[in-house]
């Protein structure tokens, strides 16, 4: 790899590792997206949306990138904004872990908070109202921007296919915006139409199964809404994971595998183990480790 690199050049191409769960007698594979420079898979969308906007000439020296985020996209946009010279303002729910706001501010970003009632809808509406009143604002619109899933199809999904030395029988992941799930699943299905695509949902908010959403504490997943991008996912099934089980698995990944990842990664691994049981011992099942654990210090993930 060349030493003559800029920040966007080191985003992506994260490794895939094998996780052997001896107690269960099950092995799965996980793509280590938490190793991206700002600590999450959302670096990919931040890079793609800013590069696209620059190419179209819609970003200027006085532009303010404005987005509603649970934290990871906000951190990623703040990072890219710092590297490319743009102001960034992130709208976050008050209930989001405090570390996320600290990281955004450390990167020079501004944080506005809103009451959690109504979930993402309130935050998204707030950004739209702000942009309607001030043309300096640029909205990445991560929940509906087709570039979100397209980038994952042409980067994350392609990487995954090249990194695996065998056909992929099953892929499972949760959704926040739906971009990761939609993009990767399209890439995998193009390579192998028989690949099983399953969606992980919090057991307390299994909206795809028609259940009434309640409270869950797997940060980064959709709060009881179905984002437009999830409609592009042709999935074979849904795997429900309890919030408490997701947290226990994240702790187990740290203590048994040395992987400092967040709660959504624990949920994805729980779902991958369940999918592996369903598809059989010889099946190759893959998921993603979404983000790093340092943004969860103030949450129950770090309570003994």
C-alpha positions, 0 to 999 in steps of 0.5 A: 500500500502506498504511503501517499494516502489521504483519509478517504483512501483508508476507508473500507477494505476491512478484513473478514475474520472467522469466529469459532464458538467452541461452546456452541460448536459453530463457526461464522465469519464477520467483516470488521467494519469497526476498524474504519478510521472513525470506528464504524461502517458509516465511514463508507457512506460519509466518504461516498456522499461527500465525494458525490456532492463535491463532484456535482459542485454542491459543496462550497466553503460556507456549506454546512453538512447537516444530518440526523444520526444516532451517532455513527454517521454523525461521527463519520461525517464530522471526520470527513468534514474535518478532513475536507474543510466543511462545517458539520452539524449533527442532530441527535436524540438526547438518549444517544450515548454521550460519547457519540456527541463528544466524538463529533465535537472533538472532530469539530462538529456541532451537535443539536439534540432533540427529545427521543419521542418519535425517534428518527422522524423528529430528527429528520423533520428538524433537519428538513425545516432547518435546510428549508430556512437556510441554503447553506445546509447540505442534507446527505439524507442517509435514510433515503439516499440511494447512494447509501446502498449503492456504495455498499453494493459496489464496495462492501459487498464486492470486498466481501465476495473477494475475501471469502474463499468459498460461496456465501450461503447466508448473510444477516445484519440489522438495519438503521438506514437499511443501506448496508443490508440492501447494498451487500445483499444485492452484491451477494445475490448477483454472485449467488442467487441462492444466498440466504439474506436474513434481517436482524431485528430487536426482539422488542421492535420487530417491525418487519414481522408486523409487531408493535415496536417497543423500547430496545437498547441496541443503538444504531438500529431503526427506532420502530420505523421502516426506512425507504432503503429497507424496501430494496431488500429481498430477504428470506427471513427475520431473526429476532434478538433480545437487547440483553442478549445482544449486550451479553454477546458484545461483552463475550466478543470482547472477553473471548475474542478480543473484539471491542465492538458495540451492541449492534455487533453483538446482535448481528453475531447472535443472529448469525449463530441462529442462521448458521443453526438453521442452514446447517453445520456446513453452511458459510454464514457472514455478518458485519461488526459495525462499530467500536466499543468506545462510544458505549462507555456510559451505557450498560455495556460497560456495567459489570 
